[in-house]
Structures are given as C-alpha cells and as structure tokens.
C-alpha cells in the first residue's frame, strides 16, 4: 500500500511533463508525454499495482539524504549502507526532442547491492502493456503509446514488469533511460546519459542567470522560481496550477481535484513572481498562449484551459484507483472550466498591464485582448459568480470578485491614459468609481468589523487581504487593519490561514463536504498584510515559519495540516511558490508606518 506522504516527493521535469520521486527512490507519478497525459506510473494515487519505478539499495528504506544539484532540477539521492554508499541522479532534459527520464547511478564507496523494478501501467495504472525487445532495448506498448527502456545492466521482463539486481562498486557509473514515443515509431536515436546531464545542468545554470533577485532569501526564492518554471509547458507557454491530480485537501476526504491545467488566475500570480525577478520571456510566452487560446473572440475567454489551449475539460472519475491514502474519488479533468469567476478578467488585465510595461513595443494583439476582457467585466461584474475558490455551491456576490473587477477597469483606464486617448475613458472612470464605492459599502461588515467573503455575509475570506496589493485601499486604511486583525484572530489554525471556514457538519459554503488544511498562499498573504500595516516582526516570523514548512528539497504543496505536520493537496503548487516569492519581495518594501500615528477608526472610515 501507499507509504509515501505528499511531502516525501521531489519533482523532476522537462517543461513538458514531470515526475515525482519519493524518499525511497521510487518514481510514483509520471504522465507521458505531457503533464495532462495518462499516467504510466500512478502509485501516488494507489499502490504498487498502479505503476512505479523503484531504484534503491537492495536493503531498501529511505535515502540517507537528497538534494537538488545547485540551482537546477537535477535530483541527487544518496544511500549509505553497511556495504557502502551510492548516489542516484534523476533528471529530465528540457532541451531533448522527446520526453525521457534518466536515472544515473554512481558508486561512492564499497560495493552496494542494488535493485530496480519498473512496473509500467498505462492509462493511470489500469493497463498492463505488452513488452518486446527491439534493437536490444525493452519496449512497452499500449495503444498509441510506447515507452522504451535502455539499461546498462541486464534486466528481466515478465507480465509488464521489468526488474534487475546488480552490484555497483565505488567509482562505477551506470544509467537507465525511459523514453516515450508514439507506438508507430520503432527507431529512436540513443540518448547519451552523460551528455544529457551536462546539457540539462547547463540549461538551468543559464536560466537562473537571468534572475534579478538578490535579497536575504535567495535560496528559497530561487528554488521556488525553478519550481514555477518546471510548471510551464514550453511548447505553448501555458502555466500549470500544479503537477498532479487528486491529492487530497483532507486525508480520506473527497476534496480531490485535477490541477494539471492552466488557470488564468493562477498563471497571473506566477507571472507576477516571474516579472518581479527578471523573467519577462515567460510572461510574453504566456500572453501569446492566451491569444491563441481565446482565438478570435476575447469576449468568450474562459477561466482556464488545457496546456495546449483546449477549452473542453470534462471531469471524470477513475474508479479503479483507490486514491492517495484512500482519498476518493480520483478525478481527471475539471468542471470548474465552465464556471463564472468574475475575478479572472481583472487578474489577466493586471498581469497584461505589467507585461506591457516590460515589453516595448506592445504586442499587436494586446489591445484586442484587453478590450475583450474589459467587455466581459462590464457585462458580468455586477452578477454573482463562483469566485476565486471555485465554489460548487450557490453563486454569490464575492467581495474578491468585485475587487478584481475594479482592478481590471483601473488597469484599462491606465492604458488609455498612457496612450492619451479618450476612447471610453470617462465611462470607465465612472465604472471604476462605482465599483469602488459599492465594495466599500457592501463588502465591509460593520458587525464583523472586516471586509467579508460576500455581500451581506459575516463570513471571513482570506482573499480580501489582497486589496492593498492591487491598490484598491492603502495598507493604513483602518478597515484593512481591522480586517487583518479579524482574519488573524478567527480564520487561522495554529497561526496559519484558512481560505474560509469549513466544517464537518452539513454543507459548506463551497458546496463540498468535509474540512481542509491551512491554505499556504493565504498564509503568505497574511505575512504581506502584517508587513503592510507595520507589524514587520510578526510578518517576518510568519514568513520564517512558512519557509520551515517546505519539504527537504524546498517544495510546497497547496495546503498544510498543522495538527499532523503533513502537506495536503496537489504538489508542487504554483500558488504557494508564487506566494513565497512575492512575500520575500514585499518584506523588503517600506511599511505603512502611518498606522502607528493615530489613524481614524474603522467606524470613521466607513462613515
């Protein structure tokens, strides 16, 4: 049965797909040839019968230590045993013609008996492929897909499983390569593992050389940037929310979703982190991807797409998989693609505005895209929606959605002002003011002394912490200070922030039963807010604690359970890593020191 926790996994990838490698040396998750393809290793969502690739000393057990090689996505895992020591280096090449996994071994001391077992199970652990020997290599085939295995040691193959036992001595080097191809292509060029490793290391060295961040948290910021880059799909420029599907937000619960798609909102958070640290090319590639995805009708823009721009993402369940730690159902696809989420258009307009500032001259399609998004805002902002958290319950007038409508209109006004045009300018200025007035009037609860989740509600929601980040209100505004206080007091668990309150009884506001962990991105937002209102020591303390929640190789999932110390949700999560980078940058900025000089009360601000 499943023995790895979510935080036990490291990520390797090639900007087309990714694999998760456990502390025991087992690759338990790999989709080929793309992030959203059917998995060939799916033990992550079941057990060994659903496919994995083990590589470890014959004695087994967790590794002695592991780390990424410098600022790269090359993973070195080492075991020290009674027989000696061995290092396994796992990586995927971002520059190769075809997706492939390389596992290179180096004997460090003594003679270590090793064991490897490759259980290929196509279609998310369901199909046992046929095995053949082609040109001295093993080839596993199921329908349109083939996976070819090259090995420096002799292996045996029976019933879809390839295994081998061997001894590696000090100074000896061995390699294994698993490569995907269409089943119709029989001949493939040979991959040289040593050259591949050098090329991959050089790629990441050159990419990290573009980073402009030089602050006090260089190591976690760079690791998060590499993780975000690993979640980009190089062929199109699309950006994923996470590399996995159906990792639970509550162990044993049903809050299990597929995040291997391109949410425009999530991408906007990632792109702000990229732009702030010198990575303009990623923003331009994503903008071009978005132009292609919306085709000729920006007014019909969806809230999310597949990594290639496909708009239909039907949600299905895989009944043959028992789920991670028994958490079912396992889902692929995501029906949230059909939801109304009115915050998204503001998110995109904001990041396009930032991208425009970094590009000269602007892209010729920018104006059409921005006009289409503004049209959607004008037509929909006043309507209830499903909100940033994609509730599957009744639509509401979510305060964050109204905030982002204001952001979108504000950015459109700025563009028109910068170009000295009167086109719709007066109307947009009036709309901007009307939205601002409405949010301040209807979004702030005098009974709760805070901005709330939706109009007329007293429920708290961490997303309102973002108001000053977008320029809607200053940090020093007493309503923001009161909101920060309320969220810190009533929407935290052991100091970490929940998105909103959920419970075990009845139906939650999001329409889904059960509980969930603290949301890591929201916890970074609280650190931003504490710093913004002048409580810098608290902000730094919270940020340091959040950094301590990363796993041994610096990765964060979507959520965290303070009661168990376990990661929850899909991993690694772009939202979390973008939040880490943004907070590191924000903590270097000046604070709203005016908060400490007798500001007006929140009652005076409301009146």
C-alpha positions as CSV (number, residue, x, y, z in Angstrom):
1,X,0.0,0.0,0.0
2,X,0.9,3.7,-0.2
3,X,3.8,4.5,2.1
4,X,4.9,7.9,0.9
5,X,3.4,11.2,2.3
6,X,2.9,14.1,-0.1
7,X,5.9,16.0,1.4
8,X,8.1,12.9,0.7
9,X,8.2,13.7,-3.0
10,X,10.7,15.7,-5.1
11,X,10.0,16.9,-8.6
12,X,11.9,16.4,-11.8
13,X,10.7,17.7,-15.2
14,X,11.5,18.8,-18.7
15,X,8.9,21.7,-19.2
16,X,6.6,19.2,-20.9
17,X,5.8,16.8,-18.1
18,X,7.1,16.0,-14.6
19,X,7.7,13.0,-12.3
20,X,7.6,12.7,-8.5
21,X,10.4,10.8,-6.8
22,X,9.9,9.6,-3.3
23,X,12.4,9.4,-0.4
24,X,12.7,5.7,-1.1
25,X,13.9,6.2,-4.6
26,X,10.6,5.3,-6.3
27,X,9.1,7.3,-9.1
28,X,5.4,7.1,-8.2
29,X,4.0,9.6,-10.6
30,X,4.7,10.2,-14.3
31,X,2.5,11.2,-17.2
32,X,3.8,10.9,-20.7
33,X,4.3,12.7,-23.0
34,X,2.6,15.7,-21.3
35,X,1.6,16.9,-17.9
36,X,-2.0,16.1,-18.6
37,X,-1.4,12.8,-20.4
38,X,-2.4,9.5,-18.9
39,X,0.0,8.4,-16.2
40,X,2.3,5.5,-16.7
41,X,3.3,5.5,-13.0
42,X,0.3,6.2,-10.7
43,X,1.3,4.6,-7.3
44,X,0.9,8.2,-6.0
45,X,-2.9,7.6,-6.2
46,X,-3.0,4.0,-5.3
47,X,-0.3,1.3,-4.7
48,X,2.5,-0.5,-6.5
49,X,-0.1,-2.3,-8.7
50,X,-0.8,1.1,-10.3
51,X,2.8,1.6,-11.6
52,X,6.1,2.8,-10.3
53,X,9.9,2.7,-10.9
54,X,12.0,1.8,-7.9
55,X,15.7,2.3,-7.8
56,X,17.5,1.8,-4.4
57,X,19.8,-0.5,-2.5
58,X,18.5,-4.0,-2.1
59,X,18.1,-3.4,1.6
60,X,15.5,-0.8,0.8
61,X,14.4,2.0,3.1
62,X,14.5,5.8,2.8
63,X,17.5,7.5,1.5
64,X,20.2,8.9,3.7
65,X,20.0,12.4,2.1
66,X,18.9,14.1,-1.1
67,X,19.2,17.5,-2.7
68,X,18.9,19.3,-5.9
69,X,22.2,19.9,-7.7
70,X,22.8,23.6,-7.3
71,X,20.1,25.8,-8.9
72,X,18.7,23.1,-11.1
73,X,16.0,20.4,-11.3
74,X,18.6,17.6,-11.1
75,X,18.0,15.4,-8.1
76,X,20.8,13.6,-6.3
77,X,19.7,10.9,-3.8
78,X,22.2,9.1,-1.7
79,X,22.2,6.0,0.5
80,X,24.8,5.0,3.0
81,X,24.5,1.3,3.8
82,X,26.6,-1.3,5.6
83,X,28.0,-2.3,2.2
84,X,29.0,1.2,1.0
85,X,27.4,4.3,-0.5
86,X,25.6,5.0,-3.8
87,X,24.2,8.1,-5.5
88,X,21.2,8.1,-7.8
89,X,20.8,11.1,-10.0
90,X,17.4,11.7,-11.5
91,X,16.5,14.3,-14.2
92,X,14.6,15.1,-17.4
93,X,16.1,17.2,-20.1
94,X,14.3,20.5,-21.1
95,X,16.2,20.5,-24.4
96,X,15.6,17.0,-25.7
97,X,13.4,16.1,-28.7
98,X,11.4,13.6,-26.7
99,X,10.3,13.3,-23.0
100,X,12.5,10.9,-21.2
101,X,13.7,10.1,-17.6
102,X,17.3,9.4,-16.9
103,X,18.4,7.6,-13.7
104,X,22.2,7.6,-13.4
105,X,24.0,5.7,-10.6
106,X,27.4,6.3,-9.2
107,X,29.2,4.1,-6.7
108,X,30.6,6.3,-3.9
109,X,32.1,3.6,-1.6
110,X,32.3,-0.1,-1.2
111,X,30.0,-2.4,-3.2
112,X,26.3,-1.8,-2.8
113,X,23.7,-4.5,-4.0
114,X,21.0,-2.6,-5.9
115,X,17.5,-3.5,-7.0
116,X,15.3,-1.8,-9.7
117,X,11.8,-2.6,-10.6
118,X,9.8,-0.9,-13.4
119,X,6.1,-1.6,-13.2
120,X,4.7,0.2,-16.3
121,X,0.9,0.6,-16.1
122,X,-0.6,2.7,-18.8
123,X,-3.8,4.8,-18.5
124,X,-3.4,5.8,-14.9
125,X,-2.4,2.3,-13.6
126,X,-5.1,0.4,-15.5
127,X,-3.4,-1.2,-18.5
128,X,-0.5,-3.7,-18.4
129,X,1.4,-3.0,-21.6
130,X,2.9,-5.6,-23.9
131,X,6.7,-6.0,-23.6
132,X,9.1,-6.6,-26.5
133,X,12.8,-6.4,-27.3
134,X,13.6,-4.0,-30.1
135,X,17.2,-3.3,-31.0
136,X,18.4,-4.7,-27.7
137,X,16.1,-2.4,-25.7
138,X,12.8,-3.2,-23.9
139,X,9.7,-1.6,-25.3
140,X,6.4,-1.4,-23.5
141,X,3.4,-0.6,-25.8
142,X,-0.3,0.1,-25.1
143,X,-2.4,1.5,-28.0
144,X,-0.8,4.7,-29.3
145,X,2.0,4.9,-26.7
146,X,5.3,3.2,-26.4
147,X,7.9,3.6,-23.6
148,X,11.4,2.4,-24.4
149,X,13.9,1.4,-21.6
150,X,17.6,1.5,-22.1
151,X,19.8,0.0,-19.3
152,X,23.5,-0.6,-18.6
153,X,22.6,-3.8,-16.7
154,X,20.7,-6.9,-17.6
155,X,17.0,-6.9,-16.8
156,X,14.3,-9.5,-16.9
157,X,10.7,-8.8,-18.1
158,X,7.5,-10.6,-17.1
159,X,3.9,-9.5,-17.3
160,X,4.5,-5.8,-17.7
161,X,7.2,-5.7,-15.0
162,X,10.9,-5.2,-15.7
163,X,13.4,-5.8,-12.8
164,X,17.0,-6.4,-12.1
165,X,19.5,-7.0,-9.4
166,X,23.1,-5.8,-9.6
167,X,26.1,-4.5,-7.6
168,X,27.6,-1.1,-8.0
169,X,31.2,-0.5,-6.9
170,X,33.0,2.6,-5.9
171,X,33.8,4.7,-9.0
172,X,31.4,2.8,-11.2
173,X,28.7,4.6,-13.2
174,X,25.5,3.1,-14.7
175,X,22.5,4.6,-16.3
176,X,18.9,3.8,-17.2
177,X,16.7,5.8,-19.6
178,X,13.0,5.6,-20.0
179,X,11.8,7.4,-23.2
180,X,8.3,8.0,-24.6
181,X,7.4,7.8,-28.3
182,X,4.4,7.0,-30.4
183,X,4.0,3.3,-30.8
184,X,4.2,3.7,-34.6
185,X,7.9,4.9,-34.4
186,X,10.2,1.9,-34.0
187,X,13.6,3.5,-34.3
188,X,14.8,6.2,-31.9
189,X,18.3,7.8,-31.5
190,X,20.3,6.7,-28.5
191,X,20.4,9.1,-25.5
192,X,23.8,9.6,-24.0
193,X,23.2,10.0,-20.3
194,X,26.4,11.9,-19.5
195,X,25.9,14.4,-22.3
196,X,22.2,14.7,-21.4
197,X,23.1,15.5,-17.8
198,X,25.7,18.2,-18.8
199,X,23.2,19.8,-21.2
200,X,20.5,19.8,-18.5
201,X,22.8,21.3,-15.9
202,X,23.9,24.0,-18.3
203,X,20.2,24.8,-19.2
204,X,19.3,25.5,-15.6
205,X,22.5,27.4,-14.9
206,X,21.8,29.7,-17.8
207,X,18.1,30.1,-16.9
208,X,18.9,31.0,-13.3
209,X,21.5,33.5,-14.6
210,X,18.6,35.7,-15.6
211,X,17.3,36.1,-12.0
212,X,17.5,39.6,-10.7
213,X,16.6,38.8,-7.0
214,X,19.5,39.2,-4.6
215,X,17.7,39.6,-1.3
216,X,18.1,37.7,2.0
217,X,16.0,34.7,1.0
218,X,17.9,33.9,-2.2
219,X,17.9,30.1,-1.8
220,X,14.1,29.6,-1.2
221,X,13.3,32.3,-3.9
222,X,15.4,30.6,-6.5
223,X,14.1,27.1,-5.6
224,X,10.5,28.5,-6.0
225,X,11.4,30.1,-9.3
226,X,12.8,26.8,-10.6
227,X,9.6,25.1,-9.4
228,X,7.4,27.6,-11.2
229,X,9.5,27.2,-14.4
230,X,9.0,23.5,-14.1
231,X,5.3,24.0,-14.2
232,X,5.4,25.8,-17.5
233,X,4.6,24.0,-20.7
234,X,7.4,25.0,-23.1
235,X,5.7,24.1,-26.4
236,X,2.9,26.6,-25.8
237,X,3.8,28.9,-22.9
238,X,0.9,27.7,-20.8
239,X,1.4,27.6,-17.0
240,X,0.0,24.8,-14.7
241,X,-1.5,25.2,-11.3
242,X,0.3,22.0,-10.1
243,X,1.9,18.8,-11.4
244,X,-0.6,16.4,-10.0
245,X,-4.3,15.4,-9.8
246,X,-6.4,14.3,-6.8
247,X,-4.0,14.7,-4.0
248,X,-6.4,15.3,-1.1
249,X,-7.1,18.5,0.8
250,X,-8.3,16.3,3.6
251,X,-6.9,12.8,4.1
252,X,-9.7,10.3,3.4
253,X,-11.9,13.1,2.1
254,X,-13.3,13.9,-1.3
255,X,-11.7,17.3,-1.9
256,X,-9.5,15.9,-4.7
257,X,-9.2,17.9,-7.9
258,X,-7.1,17.8,-11.1
259,X,-4.8,20.8,-11.2
260,X,-2.8,19.9,-14.4
261,X,-4.4,22.8,-16.3
262,X,-3.9,26.5,-17.0
263,X,-6.0,28.7,-14.7
264,X,-5.6,32.3,-15.9
265,X,-5.7,33.4,-12.2
266,X,-3.0,31.0,-11.0
267,X,-0.9,31.9,-14.0
268,X,-1.3,35.6,-13.2
269,X,0.2,35.0,-9.7
270,X,3.1,33.0,-11.2
271,X,3.7,35.7,-13.8
272,X,3.9,38.5,-11.2
273,X,6.6,36.5,-9.5
274,X,8.4,36.0,-12.8
275,X,8.2,39.6,-13.8
276,X,9.4,40.8,-10.4
277,X,12.5,38.7,-10.7
278,X,13.6,39.4,-14.2
279,X,11.7,36.7,-16.2
280,X,9.9,38.6,-18.9
281,X,10.1,35.9,-21.6
282,X,7.8,33.6,-19.6
283,X,5.2,36.4,-19.4
284,X,5.4,37.1,-23.2
285,X,5.1,33.4,-24.0
286,X,2.1,33.1,-21.7
287,X,0.5,36.2,-23.3
288,X,1.0,34.6,-26.8
289,X,-0.5,31.3,-25.5
290,X,-3.5,33.2,-24.2
291,X,-4.0,35.0,-27.6
292,X,-4.1,31.6,-29.3
293,X,-6.4,30.1,-26.6
294,X,-9.1,32.7,-27.0
295,X,-8.8,32.6,-30.8
296,X,-10.7,35.4,-32.4
297,X,-13.1,36.1,-29.6
298,X,-11.6,37.5,-26.4
299,X,-15.1,38.2,-25.1
300,X,-15.5,34.5,-24.8
301,X,-12.4,33.9,-22.7
302,X,-12.7,31.0,-20.2
303,X,-11.3,31.0,-16.7
304,X,-9.0,28.0,-17.6
305,X,-7.7,25.9,-20.5
306,X,-5.6,22.8,-21.1
307,X,-1.9,23.4,-21.5
308,X,-2.3,23.5,-25.3
309,X,-5.3,25.9,-25.2
310,X,-8.0,23.2,-25.4
311,X,-11.2,24.6,-23.8
312,X,-13.2,21.4,-23.1
313,X,-12.0,19.8,-19.8
314,X,-14.7,17.3,-18.9
315,X,-14.4,16.0,-15.3
316,X,-14.3,12.2,-14.9
317,X,-13.5,9.8,-12.1
318,X,-11.1,6.9,-12.2
319,X,-12.9,4.2,-10.2
320,X,-10.0,1.7,-10.4
321,X,-7.7,3.9,-8.4
322,X,-8.1,3.8,-4.5
323,X,-6.7,7.3,-4.1
324,X,-3.9,8.7,-2.1
325,X,-4.2,7.4,1.4
326,X,-7.7,6.1,0.5
327,X,-8.9,9.6,-0.6
328,X,-11.5,9.2,-3.3
329,X,-12.7,9.9,-5.9
330,X,-9.7,10.3,-8.2
331,X,-10.6,12.9,-10.8
332,X,-9.2,13.9,-14.2
333,X,-10.4,17.0,-15.9
334,X,-12.1,19.8,-14.1
335,X,-15.6,21.1,-14.5
336,X,-14.6,24.4,-12.9
337,X,-13.7,25.3,-16.5
338,X,-17.4,26.1,-17.1
339,X,-17.8,28.3,-14.1
340,X,-18.4,32.1,-13.9
341,X,-15.4,33.5,-12.0
342,X,-15.6,37.3,-12.4
343,X,-12.2,37.9,-10.7
344,X,-10.3,36.3,-13.5
345,X,-10.6,39.1,-16.0
346,X,-9.1,41.6,-13.6
347,X,-6.3,39.2,-12.8
348,X,-5.4,38.9,-16.5
349,X,-5.8,42.7,-17.2
350,X,-3.5,43.4,-14.3
351,X,-0.7,41.0,-15.4
352,X,-1.1,42.1,-19.1
353,X,-0.6,45.7,-17.8
354,X,2.6,44.6,-16.0
355,X,3.8,42.7,-19.1
356,X,3.1,45.7,-21.3
357,X,5.3,47.8,-19.1
358,X,8.1,45.2,-19.6
359,X,7.7,45.0,-23.4
360,X,8.5,47.7,-26.0
361,X,6.7,48.0,-28.3
362,X,3.4,46.3,-27.1
363,X,2.2,43.2,-28.9
364,X,-0.3,44.0,-31.7
365,X,-2.9,41.7,-30.2
366,X,-2.8,43.3,-26.7
367,X,-5.4,45.9,-27.5
368,X,-8.0,43.4,-28.9
369,X,-7.4,41.1,-25.9
370,X,-7.7,43.8,-23.3
371,X,-10.9,45.2,-25.0
372,X,-12.5,41.8,-24.9
373,X,-11.6,41.3,-21.3
374,X,-13.0,44.7,-20.3
375,X,-16.2,43.9,-22.2
376,X,-16.6,40.8,-20.1
377,X,-16.1,42.8,-17.0
378,X,-18.6,45.4,-18.0
379,X,-21.2,42.7,-18.8
380,X,-20.6,40.5,-15.8
381,X,-19.1,42.3,-12.8
382,X,-22.4,43.0,-11.1
383,X,-23.6,39.4,-11.4
384,X,-23.0,36.8,-8.7
385,X,-20.3,34.2,-9.5
386,X,-18.4,31.2,-8.2
387,X,-15.5,33.3,-7.0
388,X,-11.7,32.7,-6.6
389,X,-12.3,29.5,-4.7
390,X,-14.5,27.9,-7.4
391,X,-17.3,27.1,-5.1
392,X,-19.7,24.4,-6.2
393,X,-22.5,25.8,-4.1
394,X,-24.7,28.8,-4.9
395,X,-23.2,31.7,-6.7
396,X,-22.7,34.9,-4.6
397,X,-21.5,38.4,-4.8
398,X,-18.0,37.6,-3.7
399,X,-16.1,40.7,-2.5
400,X,-12.8,39.5,-4.1
401,X,-14.5,39.2,-7.5
402,X,-15.8,42.8,-7.2
403,X,-12.3,43.9,-6.1
404,X,-10.8,42.3,-9.2
405,X,-13.4,43.9,-11.4
406,X,-12.2,47.3,-10.0
407,X,-8.6,46.2,-10.8
408,X,-9.4,45.3,-14.4
409,X,-11.2,48.6,-15.0
410,X,-8.4,50.5,-13.3
411,X,-5.8,48.9,-15.5
412,X,-7.8,49.6,-18.6
413,X,-8.1,53.3,-17.6
414,X,-4.3,53.5,-17.1
415,X,-3.7,52.1,-20.5
416,X,-6.0,54.6,-22.2
417,X,-4.5,57.4,-20.1
418,X,-1.0,56.4,-21.1
419,X,-1.9,56.5,-24.8
420,X,-3.7,59.8,-24.5
421,X,-7.0,58.5,-25.9
422,X,-10.5,59.4,-24.9
423,X,-12.0,56.1,-26.1
424,X,-14.5,55.1,-23.3
425,X,-12.3,56.8,-20.8
426,X,-14.9,58.8,-19.0
427,X,-17.3,55.8,-18.8
428,X,-14.5,53.5,-17.5
429,X,-13.5,56.1,-14.8
430,X,-17.2,56.3,-13.7
431,X,-17.4,52.5,-13.6
432,X,-14.2,52.3,-11.6
433,X,-15.5,54.7,-9.0
434,X,-18.9,53.0,-8.9
435,X,-17.3,49.6,-8.2
436,X,-15.0,51.0,-5.5
437,X,-17.9,52.7,-3.8
438,X,-20.0,49.6,-3.9
439,X,-17.3,47.3,-2.5
440,X,-16.6,49.7,0.4
441,X,-20.3,50.0,1.2
442,X,-21.5,46.4,0.7
443,X,-18.3,44.4,1.2
444,X,-17.4,45.7,4.7
445,X,-19.5,44.3,7.6
446,X,-19.8,46.7,10.5
447,X,-21.0,43.8,12.6
448,X,-17.9,41.8,11.7
449,X,-15.6,44.8,11.6
450,X,-14.0,43.4,8.4
451,X,-14.3,43.0,4.7
452,X,-16.1,39.7,4.3
453,X,-16.5,36.9,1.8
454,X,-19.6,38.2,0.1
455,X,-22.1,41.0,0.2
456,X,-24.4,40.7,3.3
457,X,-22.3,37.9,4.8
458,X,-20.3,37.9,8.1
459,X,-18.1,35.0,6.8
460,X,-14.4,35.9,6.5
461,X,-12.3,35.1,3.4
462,X,-8.5,35.4,3.1
463,X,-8.7,36.8,-0.4
464,X,-9.7,40.2,0.8
465,X,-6.1,40.5,2.2
466,X,-5.1,41.3,-1.4
467,X,-7.0,44.6,-1.5
468,X,-3.9,46.9,-0.9
469,X,-1.7,44.7,-3.1
470,X,-3.8,45.8,-6.1
471,X,-4.0,49.5,-5.0
472,X,-7.7,49.3,-4.0
473,X,-7.1,50.7,-0.5
474,X,-3.9,51.7,1.3
475,X,-2.5,49.3,3.9
476,X,-3.0,52.0,6.5
477,X,-6.8,52.2,5.9
478,X,-8.3,51.3,9.3
479,X,-10.8,48.9,7.6
480,X,-7.8,46.9,6.3
481,X,-6.2,46.9,9.7
482,X,-9.4,45.7,11.3
483,X,-9.8,43.1,8.6
484,X,-6.2,41.8,9.1
485,X,-6.9,41.6,12.9
486,X,-10.2,39.7,12.3
487,X,-8.6,37.2,9.9
488,X,-5.6,36.6,12.2
489,X,-8.0,36.0,15.1
490,X,-10.8,34.0,13.6
491,X,-9.5,32.5,10.3
492,X,-6.3,30.8,11.3
493,X,-5.4,27.4,12.6
494,X,-2.2,27.4,14.7
495,X,-1.3,30.7,13.1
496,X,-1.8,29.5,9.5
497,X,-4.6,30.9,7.4
498,X,-7.7,29.1,6.1
499,X,-9.2,30.3,2.8
500,X,-12.6,30.4,4.6
501,X,-14.3,28.5,7.3
502,X,-15.3,24.9,6.6
503,X,-16.6,22.2,8.9
504,X,-17.6,18.6,9.1
505,X,-21.3,19.2,9.7
506,X,-23.7,19.9,6.8
507,X,-22.8,21.5,3.5
508,X,-20.1,24.2,3.4
509,X,-20.3,27.5,1.7
510,X,-18.3,25.9,-1.2
511,X,-20.9,23.2,-1.7
512,X,-18.4,20.4,-0.8
513,X,-18.5,18.3,2.4
514,X,-15.5,17.9,4.7
515,X,-12.6,20.0,6.0
516,X,-9.3,21.1,4.5
517,X,-5.9,22.3,5.7
518,X,-4.5,25.8,6.0
519,X,-4.0,27.3,2.6
520,X,-0.4,28.2,2.2
521,X,-0.8,31.0,-0.4
522,X,-3.2,32.7,2.0
523,X,-0.7,32.4,4.8
524,X,1.8,34.3,2.7
525,X,-0.9,36.9,2.0
526,X,-1.2,37.4,5.8
527,X,2.5,37.9,6.1
528,X,2.3,40.5,3.4
529,X,-0.6,42.2,5.2
530,X,1.1,42.2,8.6
531,X,4.2,43.8,7.0
532,X,2.0,46.3,5.1
533,X,0.3,47.6,8.2
534,X,3.6,48.0,10.0
535,X,3.8,44.8,12.1
536,X,7.0,43.8,10.5
537,X,8.3,41.5,13.2
538,X,5.1,39.4,13.1
539,X,5.3,39.3,9.3
540,X,9.0,38.1,9.3
541,X,8.2,35.5,12.0
542,X,5.3,34.1,10.0
543,X,7.4,34.1,6.8
544,X,10.2,32.2,8.5
545,X,7.6,29.6,9.8
546,X,6.2,29.2,6.3
547,X,9.7,28.6,4.9
548,X,10.1,25.9,7.5
549,X,7.1,24.0,6.1
550,X,8.9,23.3,2.8
551,X,9.9,19.7,2.4
552,X,13.6,18.6,2.4
553,X,14.1,19.8,-1.1
554,X,12.2,23.1,-0.8
555,X,8.8,22.2,-2.2
556,X,5.4,23.3,-1.0
557,X,2.0,21.7,-1.8
558,X,-1.3,23.6,-1.8
559,X,-2.2,23.2,1.9
560,X,-0.8,22.2,5.3
561,X,-2.3,20.4,8.3
562,X,-0.9,21.9,11.5
563,X,-2.2,19.1,13.6
564,X,-0.2,16.4,11.8
565,X,2.6,18.4,10.2
566,X,1.6,17.0,6.8
567,X,1.3,18.6,3.4
568,X,-2.1,18.4,1.7
569,X,-3.4,19.0,-1.8
570,X,-1.7,18.9,-5.2
571,X,2.1,19.4,-5.3
572,X,4.1,21.3,-6.0
573,X,1.6,24.1,-6.1
574,X,2.3,27.2,-8.1
575,X,0.0,29.4,-5.9
576,X,2.2,28.5,-2.9
577,X,5.6,29.1,-4.6
578,X,4.4,32.3,-6.2
579,X,3.3,33.5,-2.7
580,X,6.7,32.7,-1.3
581,X,8.5,34.8,-3.9
582,X,6.1,37.7,-3.7
583,X,6.3,37.8,0.1
584,X,10.1,37.8,0.0
585,X,10.0,40.8,-2.3
586,X,7.2,42.5,-0.2
587,X,9.1,42.2,3.0
588,X,11.9,44.4,1.5
589,X,9.4,47.2,0.9
590,X,8.5,50.1,3.2
591,X,5.6,49.6,5.6
592,X,2.5,51.7,6.2
593,X,4.1,53.4,9.3
594,X,1.2,55.8,9.4
595,X,-0.8,53.0,11.1
596,X,1.0,53.8,14.3
597,X,0.2,57.5,14.2
598,X,-3.4,57.7,15.5
599,X,-5.3,56.7,12.2
600,X,-9.0,57.2,12.0
601,X,-11.1,54.4,13.4
602,X,-12.7,51.9,11.1
603,X,-16.1,53.4,12.0
604,X,-14.9,56.8,10.8
605,X,-13.5,55.3,7.6
606,X,-16.9,53.6,6.9
607,X,-18.8,56.8,7.5
